[in-house]
Amino acid sequence: MAESNKSVGVIAKPGIPNATELLENLLAWFAERQVTVRYDEQSAIYLGRSDGMARADLPEGTEFVIVLGGDGTLLSAARAIGGRDIPLLAVNLGHLGFLSSISLDELYPSLELAMRHEYRIGPRRMLHCEVFRGEESIAEFEALNDIVLTKASIARMIDLDCFVDRHFVASFKADGLIIATPTGSTAYSLSAGGPIIFPTVQALAITPICPHTLTNRPVIVNDASVITIQAKSEDEGIFLTVDGQVGQPLKRGDRVVCRSSENYIKLIRPPQMLFFDVLRAKLKWGER
């Protein structure tokens, strides 16, 4: 049924049990349907091959990209997509998985639907972050979950000034500060006491981590806002982390400017599972 010029991508995390068998079966399934499979370097290791591709190059020209792992693998894949209009089919092989909600048992039925383009898409807007040192832009990042500024030293609080649309919000003395998208509201921000934001709500959450002033609480702002955080601690006393995976140390006076990105990630969602179903399953909320 599939045309020979169709292709899909596969991204896998390290340490998957029975990964070789899983990938070999997956490649055989697509071969029967005359679909080319492009896979990343980690998948190539599992398969004992040397033709794996860099994740940033893999999505080009694919119908969709299959992500085998957990939410961490999906975050990496989201940055690799780089704003391209390519859906991600995330298969949960981890433990929590707010984003990768397709189970291994649902893999092939979901693939059948995906090959016929019979799927429900959950668009997730990304967050753009730019770091300024003086007037010079020294780094730019895209995040799906969050931008986090945390202490780089043991048992030291950090000092941060926060502005929203150039209006001063507060000076934070805390273990850190999280700028989270609705997608990231169920990640680190939730652990730090931040609110759960429904995925289609156009908002960003500013969540302090263990603030010294106990009345410093999470704040939700419109996603059209520009959030600026200025580092006041000593050089390299603060570390900027993007989606918990990449980042860099900051110097005193550096400004981190966060705004909603022009890029969206398109997640293929199970037709029978909605957002509150995921919350009940993952957070062990009571059933009726």
C-alpha positions as CSV (number, residue, x, y, z in Angstrom):
1,M,0.0,0.0,0.0
2,A,2.9,2.4,0.7
3,E,4.8,4.0,-2.2
4,S,8.4,3.1,-2.7
5,N,9.5,6.8,-2.3
6,K,8.2,7.1,1.2
7,S,10.6,7.2,4.1
8,V,10.4,7.4,7.9
9,G,12.9,8.2,10.6
10,V,13.8,6.3,13.8
11,I,15.6,7.8,16.8
12,A,16.4,5.5,19.8
13,K,17.7,6.1,23.2
14,P,20.7,4.1,24.6
15,G,20.0,1.1,26.9
16,I,16.8,-0.2,25.5
17,P,16.2,-3.9,26.5
18,N,15.9,-6.1,23.4
19,A,16.6,-3.1,21.2
20,T,18.1,-5.2,18.3
21,E,15.1,-7.4,18.0
22,L,12.7,-4.4,18.2
23,L,14.5,-2.5,15.5
24,E,15.0,-5.5,13.2
25,N,11.2,-6.2,13.4
26,L,10.5,-2.6,12.8
27,L,12.7,-2.4,9.7
28,A,11.1,-5.7,8.4
29,W,7.6,-4.2,8.9
30,F,8.5,-1.2,6.8
31,A,10.3,-3.2,4.2
32,E,7.1,-5.2,3.6
33,R,5.5,-1.9,2.8
34,Q,8.3,-0.6,0.6
35,V,9.1,2.2,3.0
36,T,12.7,3.4,3.5
37,V,13.9,3.8,7.1
38,R,16.5,6.4,8.1
39,Y,17.8,5.8,11.6
40,D,20.1,7.5,14.0
41,E,23.6,6.5,15.1
42,Q,22.3,4.8,18.3
43,S,19.9,2.7,16.3
44,A,22.8,1.7,14.0
45,I,24.7,0.5,17.0
46,Y,21.8,-1.7,18.0
47,L,21.6,-3.1,14.4
48,G,25.4,-3.6,14.1
49,R,25.6,-1.2,11.2
50,S,27.6,1.8,10.4
51,D,25.1,3.8,8.3
52,G,23.4,5.7,11.2
53,M,22.7,9.4,10.7
54,A,23.2,12.4,12.8
55,R,19.8,13.3,14.5
56,A,19.8,16.8,13.0
57,D,20.1,15.3,9.4
58,L,17.7,12.3,9.9
59,P,14.3,14.0,9.6
60,E,14.8,15.6,6.2
61,G,12.2,14.2,3.7
62,T,10.6,11.7,6.1
63,E,6.8,11.2,6.5
64,F,7.3,11.1,10.3
65,V,9.9,10.2,12.9
66,I,9.5,7.4,15.4
67,V,11.1,8.1,18.8
68,L,11.9,5.0,20.8
69,G,12.6,5.9,24.5
70,G,11.1,8.3,27.0
71,D,10.4,12.0,27.3
72,G,14.2,12.7,27.4
73,T,14.7,11.1,24.0
74,L,11.7,13.0,22.6
75,L,13.1,16.3,23.9
76,S,16.3,15.6,22.0
77,A,14.4,14.6,18.9
78,A,12.3,17.8,19.1
79,R,15.4,19.9,18.9
80,A,16.7,17.8,16.0
81,I,13.5,18.4,14.0
82,G,14.5,22.1,14.0
83,G,11.1,23.6,13.1
84,R,10.5,21.2,10.2
85,D,6.8,20.2,9.6
86,I,7.4,16.6,10.5
87,P,5.3,14.7,13.1
88,L,6.9,12.7,15.9
89,L,5.5,9.4,16.9
90,A,6.9,8.9,20.4
91,V,6.9,5.4,21.9
92,N,7.2,5.2,25.7
93,L,9.9,2.7,26.7
94,G,10.6,4.6,29.9
95,H,8.8,5.0,33.2
96,L,6.9,8.3,33.2
97,G,6.3,9.6,29.7
98,F,3.9,12.6,29.7
99,L,4.8,13.2,26.1
100,S,5.7,9.7,24.8
101,S,2.3,8.2,25.6
102,I,2.2,5.5,22.9
103,S,3.0,2.1,24.5
104,L,5.0,-0.6,22.8
105,D,1.9,-2.7,22.5
106,E,0.3,0.2,20.5
107,L,3.3,0.7,18.2
108,Y,2.2,-1.2,15.1
109,P,-1.5,-0.2,15.2
110,S,-0.3,3.4,15.6
111,L,2.1,2.9,12.6
112,E,-0.8,1.6,10.5
113,L,-2.8,4.7,11.2
114,A,0.3,7.0,10.7
115,M,1.0,5.5,7.3
116,R,-2.5,6.3,6.2
117,H,-2.3,9.8,7.8
118,E,-5.1,8.9,10.1
119,Y,-3.8,10.3,13.3
120,R,-4.5,13.1,15.8
121,I,-1.9,15.8,16.1
122,G,-1.0,17.6,19.3
123,P,0.9,20.7,18.4
124,R,3.4,21.9,21.0
125,R,4.9,25.3,20.8
126,M,8.6,25.6,21.6
127,L,10.4,28.3,23.6
128,H,13.3,30.4,22.2
129,C,16.1,31.5,24.5
130,E,18.9,34.0,23.7
131,V,21.8,34.8,26.0
132,F,23.3,38.3,25.9
133,R,26.7,39.4,27.3
134,G,26.6,43.1,27.2
135,E,25.0,43.9,23.8
136,E,26.4,40.8,22.2
137,S,24.2,37.7,21.6
138,I,26.5,34.8,22.6
139,A,24.1,31.8,22.4
140,E,20.6,30.8,21.2
141,F,18.6,27.7,22.1
142,E,15.2,26.1,21.4
143,A,13.4,24.2,24.2
144,L,10.3,22.1,24.2
145,N,10.0,21.9,28.0
146,D,11.9,24.6,29.8
147,I,14.8,27.0,30.3
148,V,16.3,26.6,33.8
149,L,18.8,28.7,35.6
150,T,20.3,26.9,38.6
151,K,23.2,27.2,41.0
152,A,26.5,25.9,39.7
153,S,28.0,25.6,43.2
154,I,27.2,23.3,46.1
155,A,24.8,24.8,48.7
156,R,24.8,28.3,47.2
157,M,21.7,30.3,46.4
158,I,21.8,32.4,43.2
159,D,20.6,36.0,42.6
160,L,18.4,36.8,39.6
161,D,16.4,39.8,38.5
162,C,13.3,38.9,36.5
163,F,11.5,41.2,34.0
164,V,8.3,40.5,31.9
165,D,8.0,42.9,28.9
166,R,10.6,45.1,30.6
167,H,8.5,45.4,33.7
168,F,10.4,44.4,36.8
169,V,8.9,41.4,38.5
170,A,11.2,40.5,41.4
171,S,14.7,39.8,42.6
172,F,15.0,36.1,43.3
173,K,17.3,34.5,45.8
174,A,16.7,30.8,45.2
175,D,18.2,27.6,44.1
176,G,17.0,28.5,40.6
177,L,14.3,29.7,38.3
178,I,12.3,27.8,35.6
179,I,10.7,29.2,32.5
180,A,8.3,26.5,31.3
181,T,6.0,26.0,28.4
182,P,2.7,24.3,28.8
183,T,4.4,21.1,27.7
184,G,7.1,21.6,30.3
185,S,4.6,22.4,33.0
186,T,4.4,18.7,33.8
187,A,8.2,18.3,34.0
188,Y,10.7,20.1,36.3
189,S,8.3,23.0,37.0
190,L,5.7,20.6,38.4
191,S,8.3,19.1,40.8
192,A,9.2,22.7,41.9
193,G,5.5,23.4,42.8
194,G,4.5,25.0,39.5
195,P,1.1,24.7,37.9
196,I,-0.1,22.2,35.3
197,I,-1.0,24.1,32.2
198,F,-3.3,22.6,29.6
199,P,-1.3,22.1,26.3
200,T,-3.4,24.5,24.2
201,V,-3.3,27.4,26.7
202,Q,-1.1,30.2,25.4
203,A,1.0,30.8,28.5
204,L,4.4,30.5,30.1
205,A,5.1,29.7,33.7
206,I,7.8,31.3,35.8
207,T,8.6,29.0,38.7
208,P,11.2,29.7,41.4
209,I,13.1,26.7,42.8
210,C,13.3,26.8,46.7
211,P,13.1,30.6,47.0
212,H,14.6,32.2,50.0
213,T,11.5,34.4,50.2
214,L,8.7,32.0,50.8
215,T,6.1,34.3,49.3
216,N,7.8,34.0,45.9
217,R,5.3,31.9,44.0
218,P,5.0,30.6,40.4
219,V,3.5,33.2,38.0
220,I,1.8,32.5,34.7
221,V,2.1,35.0,31.9
222,N,0.8,35.2,28.3
223,D,3.0,33.5,25.8
224,A,3.4,36.7,23.9
225,S,5.4,38.1,26.8
226,V,9.2,38.5,26.7
227,I,10.8,37.2,29.9
228,T,14.3,38.5,30.7
229,I,16.4,37.1,33.5
230,Q,19.6,38.9,34.6
231,A,22.3,37.0,36.4
232,K,23.5,38.8,39.5
233,S,25.7,36.1,41.0
234,E,29.4,35.8,40.5
235,D,30.8,34.6,37.2
236,E,29.9,31.0,36.4
237,G,27.8,30.8,39.7
238,I,24.7,30.2,37.5
239,F,24.2,27.5,34.9
240,L,21.7,27.7,32.1
241,T,20.1,24.4,31.1
242,V,17.8,23.8,28.1
243,D,15.4,20.9,28.4
244,G,17.7,19.4,31.0
245,Q,20.1,18.4,28.2
246,V,22.3,21.2,26.9
247,G,23.4,24.6,28.3
248,Q,26.2,26.8,29.5
249,P,27.5,28.7,32.5
250,L,26.6,32.4,32.9
251,K,28.6,35.4,34.0
252,R,27.5,38.2,36.2
253,G,25.4,40.6,34.2
254,D,24.4,38.1,31.5
255,R,20.8,38.4,30.3
256,V,18.7,35.4,29.3
257,V,15.8,36.5,27.1
258,C,13.0,34.0,26.6
259,R,10.1,34.2,24.2
260,S,7.7,31.8,22.5
261,S,9.3,30.3,19.4
262,E,7.9,30.4,15.9
263,N,8.5,26.6,15.8
264,Y,6.0,24.0,16.8
265,I,6.5,20.2,17.4
266,K,3.7,18.0,16.0
267,L,3.1,15.0,18.3
268,I,1.1,12.0,17.0
269,R,-1.3,11.3,19.8
270,P,-3.1,8.0,20.5
271,P,-6.8,8.6,19.4
272,Q,-8.2,7.1,22.6
273,M,-6.0,9.0,25.0
274,L,-6.6,12.6,26.0
275,F,-4.5,15.0,28.2
276,F,-6.4,14.3,31.4
277,D,-6.1,10.5,30.8
278,V,-2.4,10.9,30.8
279,L,-2.5,13.0,34.0
280,R,-4.6,10.3,35.7
281,A,-2.3,7.5,34.5
282,K,1.0,9.2,35.3
283,L,0.1,11.1,38.5
284,K,-2.0,8.3,39.9
285,W,-5.1,10.5,40.2
286,G,-8.2,8.7,41.4
287,E,-10.7,7.1,39.0
288,R,-14.4,7.6,39.2
